[in-house]
Amino acid sequence: MEDFVLSKGLGFKVESVSEAVDLATRIINGEIVYPPQFDLRQYAKQIKDCYLSWILEILEL
């Protein structure tokens, strides 16, 4: 999941609390914005479909 989020530019990897606070401050101040083409519904559906396929595969065993 981390790779997916990072590859879409929708998340950030931080190494410390101070780095997380700095990043959150930049987001709140509007210095960092998500790409305009970002569609949360599309990605949420992809994630849901992926989990459902895994569940169905497990139940068939």
PQR file of N, CA, C, O and H, with PARSE charges and radii, in Angstrom:
ATOM      1  N   MET A   1       0.824  -1.179   0.000 -0.4000 1.5000
ATOM      2  CA  MET A   1       0.000   0.000   0.000 -0.0000 2.0000
ATOM      3  C   MET A   1       0.878   1.256   0.000  0.5500 1.7000
ATOM      4  O   MET A   1       0.581   2.228  -0.694 -0.5500 1.4000
ATOM      5  N   GLU A   2       1.943   1.226   0.772 -0.4000 1.5000
ATOM      6  CA  GLU A   2       2.828   2.399   0.827 -0.0000 2.0000
ATOM      7  C   GLU A   2       3.371   2.734  -0.550  0.5500 1.7000
ATOM      8  O   GLU A   2       3.400   3.900  -0.941 -0.5500 1.4000
ATOM      9  H   GLU A   2       2.184   0.436   1.336  0.4000 1.0000
ATOM     10  N   ASP A   3       3.801   1.722  -1.285 -0.4000 1.5000
ATOM     11  CA  ASP A   3       4.348   1.962  -2.624 -0.0000 2.0000
ATOM     12  C   ASP A   3       3.313   2.607  -3.538  0.5500 1.7000
ATOM     13  O   ASP A   3       3.636   3.509  -4.311 -0.5500 1.4000
ATOM     14  H   ASP A   3       3.778   0.774  -0.967  0.4000 1.0000
ATOM     15  N   PHE A   4       2.066   2.141  -3.449 -0.4000 1.5000
ATOM     16  CA  PHE A   4       0.998   2.690  -4.281 -0.0000 2.0000
ATOM     17  C   PHE A   4       0.780   4.168  -3.961  0.5500 1.7000
ATOM     18  O   PHE A   4       0.735   5.005  -4.863 -0.5500 1.4000
ATOM     19  H   PHE A   4       1.803   1.409  -2.821  0.4000 1.0000
ATOM     20  N   VAL A   5       0.646   4.478  -2.682 -0.4000 1.5000
ATOM     21  CA  VAL A   5       0.388   5.862  -2.265 -0.0000 2.0000
ATOM     22  C   VAL A   5       1.535   6.769  -2.678  0.5500 1.7000
ATOM     23  O   VAL A   5       1.307   7.858  -3.204 -0.5500 1.4000
ATOM     24  H   VAL A   5       0.682   3.798  -1.950  0.4000 1.0000
ATOM     25  N   LEU A   6       2.756   6.333  -2.445 -0.4000 1.5000
ATOM     26  CA  LEU A   6       3.918   7.148  -2.800 -0.0000 2.0000
ATOM     27  C   LEU A   6       4.049   7.295  -4.314  0.5500 1.7000
ATOM     28  O   LEU A   6       4.400   8.368  -4.804 -0.5500 1.4000
ATOM     29  H   LEU A   6       2.941   5.448  -2.018  0.4000 1.0000
ATOM     30  N   SER A   7       3.771   6.234  -5.051 -0.4000 1.5000
ATOM     31  CA  SER A   7       3.913   6.291  -6.515 -0.0000 2.0000
ATOM     32  C   SER A   7       2.920   7.251  -7.157  0.5500 1.7000
ATOM     33  O   SER A   7       3.184   7.789  -8.232 -0.5500 1.4000
ATOM     34  H   SER A   7       3.485   5.362  -4.654  0.4000 1.0000
ATOM     35  N   LYS A   8       1.788   7.470  -6.510 -0.4000 1.5000
ATOM     36  CA  LYS A   8       0.773   8.393  -7.024 -0.0000 2.0000
ATOM     37  C   LYS A   8       0.993   9.816  -6.519  0.5500 1.7000
ATOM     38  O   LYS A   8       0.240  10.723  -6.873 -0.5500 1.4000
ATOM     39  H   LYS A   8       1.573   7.033  -5.636  0.4000 1.0000
ATOM     40  N   GLY A   9       2.010  10.015  -5.700 -0.4000 1.5000
ATOM     41  CA  GLY A   9       2.277  11.344  -5.168 -0.0000 2.0000
ATOM     42  C   GLY A   9       1.248  11.779  -4.142  0.5500 1.7000
ATOM     43  O   GLY A   9       1.024  12.975  -3.957 -0.5500 1.4000
ATOM     44  H   GLY A   9       2.622   9.278  -5.412  0.4000 1.0000
ATOM     45  N   LEU A  10       0.618  10.819  -3.471 -0.4000 1.5000
ATOM     46  CA  LEU A  10      -0.460  11.126  -2.538 -0.0000 2.0000
ATOM     47  C   LEU A  10      -0.056  10.987  -1.084  0.5500 1.7000
ATOM     48  O   LEU A  10      -0.867  11.213  -0.186 -0.5500 1.4000
ATOM     49  H   LEU A  10       0.801   9.847  -3.621  0.4000 1.0000
ATOM     50  N   GLY A  11       1.168  10.624  -0.852 -0.4000 1.5000
ATOM     51  CA  GLY A  11       1.622  10.448   0.518 -0.0000 2.0000
ATOM     52  C   GLY A  11       3.067  10.856   0.644  0.5500 1.7000
ATOM     53  O   GLY A  11       3.739  11.157  -0.342 -0.5500 1.4000
ATOM     54  H   GLY A  11       1.827  10.440  -1.581  0.4000 1.0000
ATOM     55  N   PHE A  12       3.525  10.861   1.858 -0.4000 1.5000
ATOM     56  CA  PHE A  12       4.881  11.292   2.136 -0.0000 2.0000
ATOM     57  C   PHE A  12       5.514  10.352   3.145  0.5500 1.7000
ATOM     58  O   PHE A  12       4.845   9.860   4.054 -0.5500 1.4000
ATOM     59  H   PHE A  12       2.979  10.616   2.659  0.4000 1.0000
ATOM     60  N   LYS A  13       6.780  10.109   2.985 -0.4000 1.5000
ATOM     61  CA  LYS A  13       7.523   9.292   3.930 -0.0000 2.0000
ATOM     62  C   LYS A  13       8.373  10.233   4.775  0.5500 1.7000
ATOM     63  O   LYS A  13       9.136  11.040   4.244 -0.5500 1.4000
ATOM     64  H   LYS A  13       7.324  10.508   2.246  0.4000 1.0000
ATOM     65  N   VAL A  14       8.236  10.123   6.083 -0.4000 1.5000
ATOM     66  CA  VAL A  14       8.996  10.975   6.982 -0.0000 2.0000
ATOM     67  C   VAL A  14       9.823  10.095   7.915  0.5500 1.7000
ATOM     68  O   VAL A  14       9.481   8.943   8.181 -0.5500 1.4000
ATOM     69  H   VAL A  14       7.616   9.468   6.514  0.4000 1.0000
ATOM     70  N   GLU A  15      10.897  10.660   8.391 -0.4000 1.5000
ATOM     71  CA  GLU A  15      11.822   9.915   9.238 -0.0000 2.0000
ATOM     72  C   GLU A  15      11.768  10.329  10.703  0.5500 1.7000
ATOM     73  O   GLU A  15      12.349   9.664  11.561 -0.5500 1.4000
ATOM     74  H   GLU A  15      11.174  11.596   8.175  0.4000 1.0000
ATOM     75  N   SER A  16      11.069  11.429  10.991 -0.4000 1.5000
ATOM     76  CA  SER A  16      11.041  11.895  12.380 -0.0000 2.0000
ATOM     77  C   SER A  16       9.759  12.681  12.636  0.5500 1.7000
ATOM     78  O   SER A  16       9.039  13.060  11.714 -0.5500 1.4000
ATOM     79  H   SER A  16      10.598  11.969  10.294  0.4000 1.0000
ATOM     80  N   VAL A  17       9.503  12.910  13.919 -0.4000 1.5000
ATOM     81  CA  VAL A  17       8.336  13.697  14.303 -0.0000 2.0000
ATOM     82  C   VAL A  17       8.481  15.122  13.783  0.5500 1.7000
ATOM     83  O   VAL A  17       7.516  15.695  13.277 -0.5500 1.4000
ATOM     84  H   VAL A  17      10.089  12.601  14.668  0.4000 1.0000
ATOM     85  N   SER A  18       9.663  15.693  13.901 -0.4000 1.5000
ATOM     86  CA  SER A  18       9.850  17.076  13.440 -0.0000 2.0000
ATOM     87  C   SER A  18       9.647  17.182  11.932  0.5500 1.7000
ATOM     88  O   SER A  18       9.124  18.186  11.448 -0.5500 1.4000
ATOM     89  H   SER A  18      10.446  15.227  14.312  0.4000 1.0000
ATOM     90  N   GLU A  19      10.052  16.166  11.195 -0.4000 1.5000
ATOM     91  CA  GLU A  19       9.833  16.158   9.746 -0.0000 2.0000
ATOM     92  C   GLU A  19       8.336  16.076   9.438  0.5500 1.7000
ATOM     93  O   GLU A  19       7.858  16.724   8.506 -0.5500 1.4000
ATOM     94  H   GLU A  19      10.476  15.351  11.588  0.4000 1.0000
ATOM     95  N   ALA A  20       7.593  15.280  10.221 -0.4000 1.5000
ATOM     96  CA  ALA A  20       6.148  15.155  10.029 -0.0000 2.0000
ATOM     97  C   ALA A  20       5.446  16.479  10.340  0.5500 1.7000
ATOM     98  O   ALA A  20       4.533  16.886   9.623 -0.5500 1.4000
ATOM     99  H   ALA A  20       7.981  14.754  10.977  0.4000 1.0000
ATOM    100  N   VAL A  21       5.877  17.145  11.410 -0.4000 1.5000
ATOM    101  CA  VAL A  21       5.283  18.435  11.780 -0.0000 2.0000
ATOM    102  C   VAL A  21       5.563  19.463  10.691  0.5500 1.7000
ATOM    103  O   VAL A  21       4.668  20.219  10.311 -0.5500 1.4000
ATOM    104  H   VAL A  21       6.619  16.814  11.993  0.4000 1.0000
ATOM    105  N   ASP A  22       6.791  19.502  10.184 -0.4000 1.5000
ATOM    106  CA  ASP A  22       7.145  20.436   9.113 -0.0000 2.0000
ATOM    107  C   ASP A  22       6.293  20.174   7.872  0.5500 1.7000
ATOM    108  O   ASP A  22       5.793  21.112   7.251 -0.5500 1.4000
ATOM    109  H   ASP A  22       7.518  18.888  10.492  0.4000 1.0000
ATOM    110  N   LEU A  23       6.132  18.925   7.518 -0.4000 1.5000
ATOM    111  CA  LEU A  23       5.346  18.560   6.353 -0.0000 2.0000
ATOM    112  C   LEU A  23       3.879  18.943   6.541  0.5500 1.7000
ATOM    113  O   LEU A  23       3.261  19.506   5.637 -0.5500 1.4000
ATOM    114  H   LEU A  23       6.538  18.163   8.023  0.4000 1.0000
ATOM    115  N   ALA A  24       3.324  18.639   7.710 -0.4000 1.5000
ATOM    116  CA  ALA A  24       1.929  18.991   7.988 -0.0000 2.0000
ATOM    117  C   ALA A  24       1.728  20.505   7.915  0.5500 1.7000
ATOM    118  O   ALA A  24       0.715  20.975   7.396 -0.5500 1.4000
ATOM    119  H   ALA A  24       3.825  18.182   8.445  0.4000 1.0000
ATOM    120  N   THR A  25       2.678  21.256   8.429 -0.4000 1.5000
ATOM    121  CA  THR A  25       2.601  22.713   8.377 -0.0000 2.0000
ATOM    122  C   THR A  25       2.599  23.213   6.936  0.5500 1.7000
ATOM    123  O   THR A  25       1.843  24.120   6.587 -0.5500 1.4000
ATOM    124  H   THR A  25       3.501  20.875   8.851  0.4000 1.0000
ATOM    125  N   ARG A  26       3.446  22.621   6.107 -0.4000 1.5000
ATOM    126  CA  ARG A  26       3.504  23.013   4.697 -0.0000 2.0000
ATOM    127  C   ARG A  26       2.197  22.686   3.974  0.5500 1.7000
ATOM    128  O   ARG A  26       1.753  23.453   3.119 -0.5500 1.4000
ATOM    129  H   ARG A  26       4.061  21.885   6.391  0.4000 1.0000
ATOM    130  N   ILE A  27       1.582  21.557   4.310 -0.4000 1.5000
ATOM    131  CA  ILE A  27       0.300  21.188   3.702 -0.0000 2.0000
ATOM    132  C   ILE A  27      -0.788  22.169   4.140  0.5500 1.7000
ATOM    133  O   ILE A  27      -1.561  22.650   3.311 -0.5500 1.4000
ATOM    134  H   ILE A  27       1.942  20.934   5.004  0.4000 1.0000
ATOM    135  N   ILE A  28      -0.849  22.464   5.435 -0.4000 1.5000
ATOM    136  CA  ILE A  28      -1.853  23.394   5.965 -0.0000 2.0000
ATOM    137  C   ILE A  28      -1.690  24.776   5.349  0.5500 1.7000
ATOM    138  O   ILE A  28      -2.680  25.447   5.057 -0.5500 1.4000
ATOM    139  H   ILE A  28      -0.222  22.074   6.108  0.4000 1.0000
ATOM    140  N   ASN A  29      -0.461  25.200   5.153 -0.4000 1.5000
ATOM    141  CA  ASN A  29      -0.189  26.526   4.583 -0.0000 2.0000
ATOM    142  C   ASN A  29      -0.373  26.576   3.068  0.5500 1.7000
ATOM    143  O   ASN A  29      -0.213  27.634   2.459 -0.5500 1.4000
ATOM    144  H   ASN A  29       0.343  24.655   5.391  0.4000 1.0000
ATOM    145  N   GLY A  30      -0.707  25.439   2.457 -0.4000 1.5000
ATOM    146  CA  GLY A  30      -0.949  25.406   1.020 -0.0000 2.0000
ATOM    147  C   GLY A  30       0.320  25.354   0.179  0.5500 1.7000
ATOM    148  O   GLY A  30       0.268  25.541  -1.037 -0.5500 1.4000
ATOM    149  H   GLY A  30      -0.837  24.580   2.951  0.4000 1.0000
ATOM    150  N   GLU A  31       1.453  25.101   0.815 -0.4000 1.5000
ATOM    151  CA  GLU A  31       2.714  25.008   0.073 -0.0000 2.0000
ATOM    152  C   GLU A  31       2.816  23.695  -0.696  0.5500 1.7000
ATOM    153  O   GLU A  31       3.552  23.595  -1.679 -0.5500 1.4000
ATOM    154  H   GLU A  31       1.495  24.949   1.803  0.4000 1.0000
ATOM    155  N   ILE A  32       2.078  22.701  -0.243 -0.4000 1.5000
ATOM    156  CA  ILE A  32       2.046  21.401  -0.908 -0.0000 2.0000
ATOM    157  C   ILE A  32       0.585  21.104  -1.234  0.5500 1.7000
ATOM    158  O   ILE A  32      -0.270  21.131  -0.350 -0.5500 1.4000
ATOM    159  H   ILE A  32       1.481  22.783   0.555  0.4000 1.0000
ATOM    160  N   VAL A  33       0.304  20.823  -2.500 -0.4000 1.5000
ATOM    161  CA  VAL A  33      -1.056  20.486  -2.917 -0.0000 2.0000
ATOM    162  C   VAL A  33      -1.025  19.186  -3.714  0.5500 1.7000
ATOM    163  O   VAL A  33      -0.029  18.848  -4.355 -0.5500 1.4000
ATOM    164  H   VAL A  33       0.999  20.801  -3.219  0.4000 1.0000
ATOM    165  N   TYR A  34      -2.133  18.478  -3.656 -0.4000 1.5000
ATOM    166  CA  TYR A  34      -2.222  17.240  -4.419 -0.0000 2.0000
ATOM    167  C   TYR A  34      -2.370  17.560  -5.900  0.5500 1.7000
ATOM    168  O   TYR A  34      -2.846  18.637  -6.259 -0.5500 1.4000
ATOM    169  H   TYR A  34      -2.941  18.752  -3.136  0.4000 1.0000
ATOM    170  N   PRO A  35      -1.972  16.646  -6.747 -0.5600 1.5000
ATOM    171  CA  PRO A  35      -2.131  16.875  -8.189  0.2800 2.0000
ATOM    172  C   PRO A  35      -3.603  17.109  -8.534  0.5500 1.7000
ATOM    173  O   PRO A  35      -4.476  16.440  -7.983 -0.5500 1.4000
ATOM    174  N   PRO A  36      -3.887  18.048  -9.435 -0.5600 1.5000
ATOM    175  CA  PRO A  36      -5.286  18.337  -9.777  0.2800 2.0000
ATOM    176  C   PRO A  36      -6.016  17.144 -10.398  0.5500 1.7000
ATOM    177  O   PRO A  36      -7.243  17.071 -10.323 -0.5500 1.4000
ATOM    178  N   GLN A  37      -5.293  16.223 -10.999 -0.4000 1.5000
ATOM    179  CA  GLN A  37      -5.935  15.066 -11.624 -0.0000 2.0000
ATOM    180  C   GLN A  37      -6.263  13.971 -10.610  0.5500 1.7000
ATOM    181  O   GLN A  37      -6.786  12.923 -10.987 -0.5500 1.4000
ATOM    182  H   GLN A  37      -4.297  16.282 -11.059  0.4000 1.0000
ATOM    183  N   PHE A  38      -5.968  14.195  -9.348 -0.4000 1.5000
ATOM    184  CA  PHE A  38      -6.226  13.201  -8.313 -0.0000 2.0000
ATOM    185  C   PHE A  38      -7.717  12.969  -8.149  0.5500 1.7000
ATOM    186  O   PHE A  38      -8.482  13.914  -7.961 -0.5500 1.4000
ATOM    187  H   PHE A  38      -5.544  15.047  -9.041  0.4000 1.0000
ATOM    188  N   ASP A  39      -8.129  11.710  -8.221 -0.4000 1.5000
ATOM    189  CA  ASP A  39      -9.531  11.329  -8.061 -0.0000 2.0000
ATOM    190  C   ASP A  39      -9.616  10.273  -6.963  0.5500 1.7000
ATOM    191  O   ASP A  39      -9.379   9.091  -7.210 -0.5500 1.4000
ATOM    192  H   ASP A  39      -7.507  10.942  -8.374  0.4000 1.0000
ATOM    193  N   LEU A  40      -9.954  10.704  -5.757 -0.4000 1.5000
ATOM    194  CA  LEU A  40      -9.996   9.796  -4.613 -0.0000 2.0000
ATOM    195  C   LEU A  40     -10.958   8.640  -4.841  0.5500 1.7000
ATOM    196  O   LEU A  40     -10.663   7.514  -4.441 -0.5500 1.4000
ATOM    197  H   LEU A  40     -10.146  11.664  -5.556  0.4000 1.0000
ATOM    198  N   ARG A  41     -12.093   8.886  -5.468 -0.4000 1.5000
ATOM    199  CA  ARG A  41     -13.066   7.815  -5.708 -0.0000 2.0000
ATOM    200  C   ARG A  41     -12.469   6.705  -6.565  0.5500 1.7000
ATOM    201  O   ARG A  41     -12.677   5.522  -6.297 -0.5500 1.4000
ATOM    202  H   ARG A  41     -12.333   9.801  -5.793  0.4000 1.0000
ATOM    203  N   GLN A  42     -11.729   7.097  -7.596 -0.4000 1.5000
ATOM    204  CA  GLN A  42     -11.132   6.103  -8.489 -0.0000 2.0000
ATOM    205  C   GLN A  42     -10.146   5.211  -7.728  0.5500 1.7000
ATOM    206  O   GLN A  42     -10.184   3.987  -7.855 -0.5500 1.4000
ATOM    207  H   GLN A  42     -11.560   8.058  -7.813  0.4000 1.0000
ATOM    208  N   TYR A  43      -9.275   5.822  -6.949 -0.4000 1.5000
ATOM    209  CA  TYR A  43      -8.287   5.041  -6.218 -0.0000 2.0000
ATOM    210  C   TYR A  43      -8.922   4.221  -5.101  0.5500 1.7000
ATOM    211  O   TYR A  43      -8.494   3.097  -4.838 -0.5500 1.4000
ATOM    212  H   TYR A  43      -9.244   6.817  -6.846  0.4000 1.0000
ATOM    213  N   ALA A  44      -9.938   4.774  -4.442 -0.4000 1.5000
ATOM    214  CA  ALA A  44     -10.633   4.028  -3.397 -0.0000 2.0000
ATOM    215  C   ALA A  44     -11.307   2.794  -3.993  0.5500 1.7000
ATOM    216  O   ALA A  44     -11.294   1.725  -3.382 -0.5500 1.4000
ATOM    217  H   ALA A  44     -10.285   5.687  -4.656  0.4000 1.0000
ATOM    218  N   LYS A  45     -11.892   2.934  -5.174 -0.4000 1.5000
ATOM    219  CA  LYS A  45     -12.521   1.787  -5.831 -0.0000 2.0000
ATOM    220  C   LYS A  45     -11.483   0.735  -6.196  0.5500 1.7000
ATOM    221  O   LYS A  45     -11.731  -0.459  -6.027 -0.5500 1.4000
ATOM    222  H   LYS A  45     -11.903   3.802  -5.670  0.4000 1.0000
ATOM    223  N   GLN A  46     -10.333   1.157  -6.691 -0.4000 1.5000
ATOM    224  CA  GLN A  46      -9.275   0.210  -7.038 -0.0000 2.0000
ATOM    225  C   GLN A  46      -8.815  -0.561  -5.802  0.5500 1.7000
ATOM    226  O   GLN A  46      -8.621  -1.776  -5.856 -0.5500 1.4000
ATOM    227  H   GLN A  46     -10.132   2.127  -6.828  0.4000 1.0000
ATOM    228  N   ILE A  47      -8.642   0.149  -4.694 -0.4000 1.5000
ATOM    229  CA  ILE A  47      -8.198  -0.503  -3.458 -0.0000 2.0000
ATOM    230  C   ILE A  47      -9.267  -1.470  -2.965  0.5500 1.7000
ATOM    231  O   ILE A  47      -8.956  -2.598  -2.582 -0.5500 1.4000
ATOM    232  H   ILE A  47      -8.799   1.135  -4.649  0.4000 1.0000
ATOM    233  N   LYS A  48     -10.530  -1.031  -2.972 -0.4000 1.5000
ATOM    234  CA  LYS A  48     -11.636  -1.888  -2.538 -0.0000 2.0000
ATOM    235  C   LYS A  48     -11.704  -3.149  -3.404  0.5500 1.7000
ATOM    236  O   LYS A  48     -11.826  -4.258  -2.882 -0.5500 1.4000
ATOM    237  H   LYS A  48     -10.782  -0.114  -3.283  0.4000 1.0000
ATOM    238  N   ASP A  49     -11.624  -2.978  -4.715 -0.4000 1.5000
ATOM    239  CA  ASP A  49     -11.684  -4.121  -5.626 -0.0000 2.0000
ATOM    240  C   ASP A  49     -10.536  -5.088  -5.382  0.5500 1.7000
ATOM    241  O   ASP A  49     -10.714  -6.304  -5.457 -0.5500 1.4000
ATOM    242  H   ASP A  49     -11.525  -2.078  -5.139  0.4000 1.0000
ATOM    243  N   CYS A  50      -9.374  -4.554  -5.095 -0.4000 1.5000
ATOM    244  CA  CYS A  50      -8.214  -5.394  -4.821 -0.0000 2.0000
ATOM    245  C   CYS A  50      -8.442  -6.221  -3.555  0.5500 1.7000
ATOM    246  O   CYS A  50      -8.214  -7.431  -3.552 -0.5500 1.4000
ATOM    247  H   CYS A  50      -9.229  -3.567  -5.034  0.4000 1.0000
ATOM    248  N   TYR A  51      -8.891  -5.569  -2.482 -0.4000 1.5000
ATOM    249  CA  TYR A  51      -9.156  -6.291  -1.235 -0.0000 2.0000
ATOM    250  C   TYR A  51     -10.260  -7.322  -1.418  0.5500 1.7000
ATOM    251  O   TYR A  51     -10.154  -8.436  -0.904 -0.5500 1.4000
ATOM    252  H   TYR A  51      -9.076  -4.587  -2.484  0.4000 1.0000
ATOM    253  N   LEU A  52     -11.315  -6.968  -2.141 -0.4000 1.5000
ATOM    254  CA  LEU A  52     -12.399  -7.920  -2.363 -0.0000 2.0000
ATOM    255  C   LEU A  52     -11.927  -9.138  -3.137  0.5500 1.7000
ATOM    256  O   LEU A  52     -12.348 -10.257  -2.843 -0.5500 1.4000
ATOM    257  H   LEU A  52     -11.400  -6.063  -2.558  0.4000 1.0000
ATOM    258  N   SER A  53     -11.063  -8.943  -4.115 -0.4000 1.5000
ATOM    259  CA  SER A  53     -10.557 -10.092  -4.879 -0.0000 2.0000
ATOM    260  C   SER A  53      -9.710 -10.996  -3.989  0.5500 1.7000
ATOM    261  O   SER A  53      -9.757 -12.219  -4.118 -0.5500 1.4000
ATOM    262  H   SER A  53     -10.720  -8.034  -4.354  0.4000 1.0000
ATOM    263  N   TRP A  54      -8.936 -10.395  -3.087 -0.4000 1.5000
ATOM    264  CA  TRP A  54      -8.136 -11.202  -2.167 -0.0000 2.0000
ATOM    265  C   TRP A  54      -9.041 -12.006  -1.231  0.5500 1.7000
ATOM    266  O   TRP A  54      -8.792 -13.185  -0.979 -0.5500 1.4000
ATOM    267  H   TRP A  54      -8.898  -9.401  -2.982  0.4000 1.0000
ATOM    268  N   ILE A  55     -10.091 -11.361  -0.718 -0.4000 1.5000
ATOM    269  CA  ILE A  55     -11.025 -12.044   0.189 -0.0000 2.0000
ATOM    270  C   ILE A  55     -11.711 -13.194  -0.533  0.5500 1.7000
ATOM    271  O   ILE A  55     -11.816 -14.294   0.009 -0.5500 1.4000
ATOM    272  H   ILE A  55     -10.293 -10.404  -0.923  0.4000 1.0000
ATOM    273  N   LEU A  56     -12.176 -12.948  -1.748 -0.4000 1.5000
ATOM    274  CA  LEU A  56     -12.840 -14.008  -2.515 -0.0000 2.0000
ATOM    275  C   LEU A  56     -11.885 -15.165  -2.795  0.5500 1.7000
ATOM    276  O   LEU A  56     -12.276 -16.331  -2.738 -0.5500 1.4000
ATOM    277  H   LEU A  56     -12.090 -12.054  -2.188  0.4000 1.0000
ATOM    278  N   GLU A  57     -10.638 -14.838  -3.095 -0.4000 1.5000
ATOM    279  CA  GLU A  57      -9.635 -15.878  -3.358 -0.0000 2.0000
ATOM    280  C   GLU A  57      -9.397 -16.722  -2.104  0.5500 1.7000
ATOM    281  O   GLU A  57      -9.278 -17.944  -2.194 -0.5500 1.4000
ATOM    282  H   GLU A  57     -10.320 -13.891  -3.142  0.4000 1.0000
ATOM    283  N   ILE A  58      -9.328 -16.087  -0.959 -0.4000 1.5000
ATOM    284  CA  ILE A  58      -9.102 -16.799   0.296 -0.0000 2.0000
ATOM    285  C   ILE A  58     -10.299 -17.684   0.630  0.5500 1.7000
ATOM    286  O   ILE A  58     -10.129 -18.822   1.069 -0.5500 1.4000
ATOM    287  H   ILE A  58      -9.424 -15.095  -0.887  0.4000 1.0000
ATOM    288  N   LEU A  59     -11.504 -17.167   0.423 -0.4000 1.5000
ATOM    289  CA  LEU A  59     -12.706 -17.927   0.757 -0.0000 2.0000
ATOM    290  C   LEU A  59     -12.892 -19.130  -0.146  0.5500 1.7000
ATOM    291  O   LEU A  59     -13.527 -20.108   0.249 -0.5500 1.4000
ATOM    292  H   LEU A  59     -11.642 -16.243   0.066  0.4000 1.0000
ATOM    293  N   GLU A  60     -12.348 -19.073  -1.350 -0.4000 1.5000
ATOM    294  CA  GLU A  60     -12.491 -20.207  -2.262 -0.0000 2.0000
ATOM    295  C   GLU A  60     -11.569 -21.357  -1.902  0.5500 1.7000
ATOM    296  O   GLU A  60     -11.758 -22.468  -2.397 -0.5500 1.4000
ATOM    297  H   GLU A  60     -11.832 -18.279  -1.671  0.4000 1.0000
ATOM    298  N   LEU A  61     -10.578 -21.123  -1.057 -0.4000 1.5000
ATOM    299  CA  LEU A  61      -9.635 -22.199  -0.692 -0.0000 2.0000
ATOM    300  C   LEU A  61     -10.235 -23.215   0.200  0.5500 1.7000
ATOM    301  O   LEU A  61      -9.564 -24.171   0.586 -0.5500 1.4000
ATOM    302  H   LEU A  61     -10.425 -20.220  -0.655  0.4000 1.0000
TER
END
